[in-house]
């Protein structure tokens, strides 16, 4: 079975990774440039903006499947401009490069997890995949279980009351007597 949502998430994460690599390429090219080209600076800022937008979308759509390096967006914000990177010390650039690499690995780990999920989902029938989603999403939520149990109990009581009104009438009389009230 093909899970369209999972496929979209994998595609979105791959696009994010492509942007992440382009971000790195521009970072490294800035250190080699004597003078930063205005077009490169504009591209760099556009990539930073796109990374921020896509990161936010991925955190929402992937939820628990999105386990990226928590410093990922700090790396983007530290790289203010290509011009500032061109004049940064070698130590600062190496530090940024190491942080970028750690985030790159976490993106690949997340992508690997999604692709593994795709492989296991591909071997399931639509029914078993739906039941697994139900189990993960509904049964994993205790509040939903409590509400369902309460609704079922109330439904059973209403059904019993309609089938055996004399039973509930005598129970009501007994309860009212226990409270000291007479009907």
Buried (B, 14 or more C-beta within 10 A) or exposed (E): EEBEEBEEBBEBBBEBBEBBEBBBEBBBBBBEEEEBEEEBBEBBBEBBEBBEEBBEEBEEBBEEBBEBBEBBBEBBEBBEBBBEBBEBEEEEBEBBBEBBEEBBEBBEEBBEBBEEBBEEBEEBEEEEBEEEEEEEEEEEEEEEEEEEEEEEEEEEEEEEBEEEEEEBEEEEEEEEEEEEEEE
